[in-house]
Amino acid sequence: MLTLPAYPPSPGALRPPLPDGPRGRAGGRATGSGAQKRRAARTRGSAHAVGLEEIARRLGARGIPAEVISGAEAAGRWPGMRFEDTVLHSPDAGVARAAAALRELERRVVAAGGEVRWHTPVRAIEPDSDGVDVVTDAGTHRADVAIVTVGAWTEKLLGGAGLGLPPLRVTEETPAHFTPRMPTTPTEAFVLERVGPVVVGAGFSGQGFKFAPGVGATLADLVLDIDASAAEPFRLPRG
Ligand SMILES: Cc1cc2nc3c(=O)[nH]c(=O)nc-3n(C[C@H](O)[C@H](O)[C@H](O)COP(=O)(O)OP(=O)(O)OC[C@H]3O[C@@H](n4cnc5c(N)ncnc54)[C@H](O)[C@@H]3O)c2cc1C
């Protein structure tokens, strides 16, 4: 678990704290919507590819309090919890309430003039030199650019579009009564890329929800600015 600030001091605080951060504007704050719950987060050292010191440094650079303490000190502070290695403590972190966050994001799409069509699967994405056809059972929609964020179904929908996506290994987990699917890239880096008239957000490797506002801002930049690109770890290899 990484930390999502409950009350970010600036809009930029919701950008993903990854190397350089993906390019893009802040995605806006969902506070006040009940989408986040303030709660300190404690993150174990072995859970992350980059060290906790580095994560604490990046949080600090964004004005988010964080400290790295030993497992023994953490056990003393929070009796009843056992820590096997170092701990990153971020007192301002929070937990995203998934259902409320999704309702808030949909509300904002509609408020901005967008339209949400439930129960309308896209059967095909067909890019050409002028734009893209989005094919559904209810008709084909022509667009200048299509953003495709279909999670574990990305290869199924875009596999034939020749975008050069990395292989997405889909793992399954069965927490309680349901089985969610988790698409994972070989490096676990997200794919945030534009290829012609198709913008892809995929391969979130079990880490995508908390970064949704920053990812959305980056994907919007890729749509609006033909010269934009995400930070290097999130791009597809150029041939
Ligand atoms: C067990 C589990 C725990 C997780 N815990 C966390 C966590 O603590 N923090 C965190 O940040 N992330 C977590 N994640 C990861 C997070 O849920 C994902 O990274 C995130 O949901 C990815 O968002 P997405 O929109 O790309 O894909 P999804 O959420 O998978 O959404 C894709 C959507 O596309 C739709 N779709 C598919 N095909 C089509 C089509 N042809 N036409 C139209 N629609 C289509 C699907 O129905 C689906 O609604 C967890 C994931 C799992 C499985």
The ligand as an SDF file (V2000), in Angstrom:
LIG
                    3D

 53 58  0  0  0  0  0  0  0  0999 V2000
   -7.5530   -7.5200   -5.3540 C   0  0  0  0  0  0  0  0  0  0  0  0
   -7.0930   -6.1800   -5.8400 C   0  0  0  0  0  0  0  0  0  0  0  0
   -6.7250   -5.2090   -4.9110 C   0  0  0  0  0  0  0  0  0  0  0  0
   -6.2900   -3.9480   -5.3510 C   0  0  0  0  0  0  0  0  0  0  0  0
   -5.9300   -3.0110   -4.4270 N   0  0  0  0  0  0  0  0  0  0  0  0
   -5.5280   -1.7880   -4.8290 C   0  0  0  0  0  0  0  0  0  0  0  0
   -5.1550   -0.8030   -3.8820 C   0  0  0  0  0  0  0  0  0  0  0  0
   -5.1760   -1.0060   -2.6780 O   0  0  0  0  0  0  0  0  0  0  0  0
   -4.7750    0.4280   -4.3600 N   0  0  0  0  0  0  0  0  0  0  0  0
   -4.7310    0.6870   -5.6760 C   0  0  0  0  0  0  0  0  0  0  0  0
   -4.3660    1.8160   -6.0480 O   0  0  0  0  0  0  0  0  0  0  0  0
   -5.0680   -0.2250   -6.6170 N   0  0  0  0  0  0  0  0  0  0  0  0
   -5.4610   -1.4680   -6.2190 C   0  0  0  0  0  0  0  0  0  0  0  0
   -5.8010   -2.4230   -7.1440 N   0  0  0  0  0  0  0  0  0  0  0  0
   -5.6220   -2.1370   -8.5660 C   0  0  0  0  0  0  0  0  0  0  0  0
   -6.7490   -1.2910   -9.1380 C   0  0  0  0  0  0  0  0  0  0  0  0
   -7.9970   -1.8730   -8.8410 O   0  0  0  0  0  0  0  0  0  0  0  0
   -6.5410   -1.2240  -10.6670 C   0  0  0  0  0  0  0  0  0  0  0  0
   -5.2020   -0.8140  -10.9340 O   0  0  0  0  0  0  0  0  0  0  0  0
   -7.4990   -0.2400  -11.2890 C   0  0  0  0  0  0  0  0  0  0  0  0
   -8.8190   -0.6430  -11.0470 O   0  0  0  0  0  0  0  0  0  0  0  0
   -7.2540   -0.1750  -12.7870 C   0  0  0  0  0  0  0  0  0  0  0  0
   -8.2130    0.6880  -13.3390 O   0  0  0  0  0  0  0  0  0  0  0  0
   -8.6250    0.5680  -14.8640 P   0  0  0  0  0  0  0  0  0  0  0  0
   -9.7000    1.5610  -15.0650 O   0  0  0  0  0  0  0  0  0  0  0  0
   -7.4050    0.6280  -15.7160 O   0  0  0  0  0  0  0  0  0  0  0  0
   -9.1710   -0.9120  -15.0500 O   0  0  0  0  0  0  0  0  0  0  0  0
  -10.4590   -1.5920  -14.4090 P   0  0  0  0  0  0  0  0  0  0  0  0
  -10.7270   -1.0530  -13.0520 O   0  0  0  0  0  0  0  0  0  0  0  0
  -10.2320   -3.0790  -14.5640 O   0  0  0  0  0  0  0  0  0  0  0  0
  -11.6440   -1.1170  -15.3400 O   0  0  0  0  0  0  0  0  0  0  0  0
  -11.7190   -1.5430  -16.6750 C   0  0  0  0  0  0  0  0  0  0  0  0
  -13.1710   -1.4200  -17.0950 C   0  0  0  0  0  0  0  0  0  0  0  0
  -13.2650   -1.6000  -18.5160 O   0  0  0  0  0  0  0  0  0  0  0  0
  -14.4440   -2.3050  -18.7670 C   0  0  0  0  0  0  0  0  0  0  0  0
  -14.3290   -2.9420  -20.0970 N   0  0  0  0  0  0  0  0  0  0  0  0
  -13.5910   -4.0070  -20.4480 C   0  0  0  0  0  0  0  0  0  0  0  0
  -13.7220   -4.2750  -21.7580 N   0  0  0  0  0  0  0  0  0  0  0  0
  -14.5740   -3.3390  -22.2440 C   0  0  0  0  0  0  0  0  0  0  0  0
  -15.1220   -3.0790  -23.5340 C   0  0  0  0  0  0  0  0  0  0  0  0
  -14.7950   -3.8410  -24.5920 N   0  0  0  0  0  0  0  0  0  0  0  0
  -15.9740   -2.0420  -23.6680 N   0  0  0  0  0  0  0  0  0  0  0  0
  -16.3030   -1.2610  -22.6210 C   0  0  0  0  0  0  0  0  0  0  0  0
  -15.8100   -1.4440  -21.3650 N   0  0  0  0  0  0  0  0  0  0  0  0
  -14.9570   -2.4850  -21.1850 C   0  0  0  0  0  0  0  0  0  0  0  0
  -14.5430   -3.3150  -17.6310 C   0  0  0  0  0  0  0  0  0  0  0  0
  -15.8870   -3.7620  -17.4900 O   0  0  0  0  0  0  0  0  0  0  0  0
  -14.0850   -2.4740  -16.4580 C   0  0  0  0  0  0  0  0  0  0  0  0
  -15.1760   -1.8070  -15.8460 O   0  0  0  0  0  0  0  0  0  0  0  0
   -6.2320   -3.6880   -6.7390 C   0  0  0  0  0  0  0  0  0  0  0  0
   -6.6140   -4.6520   -7.6740 C   0  0  0  0  0  0  0  0  0  0  0  0
   -7.0390   -5.8960   -7.2300 C   0  0  0  0  0  0  0  0  0  0  0  0
   -7.4280   -6.9290   -8.2630 C   0  0  0  0  0  0  0  0  0  0  0  0
  1  2  1  0
  2  3  1  0
  2 52  2  0
  3  4  2  0
  4  5  1  0
  4 50  1  0
  5  6  2  0
  6  7  1  0
  6 13  1  0
  7  8  2  0
  7  9  1  0
  9 10  1  0
 10 11  2  0
 10 12  1  0
 12 13  2  0
 13 14  1  0
 14 15  1  0
 14 50  1  0
 15 16  1  0
 16 17  1  0
 16 18  1  0
 18 19  1  0
 18 20  1  0
 20 21  1  0
 20 22  1  0
 22 23  1  0
 23 24  1  0
 24 25  2  0
 24 26  1  0
 24 27  1  0
 27 28  1  0
 28 29  2  0
 28 30  1  0
 28 31  1  0
 31 32  1  0
 32 33  1  0
 33 34  1  0
 33 48  1  0
 34 35  1  0
 35 36  1  0
 35 46  1  0
 36 37  1  0
 36 45  1  0
 37 38  2  0
 38 39  1  0
 39 40  1  0
 39 45  2  0
 40 41  1  0
 40 42  2  0
 42 43  1  0
 43 44  2  0
 44 45  1  0
 46 47  1  0
 46 48  1  0
 48 49  1  0
 50 51  2  0
 51 52  1  0
 52 53  1  0
M  END
$$$$
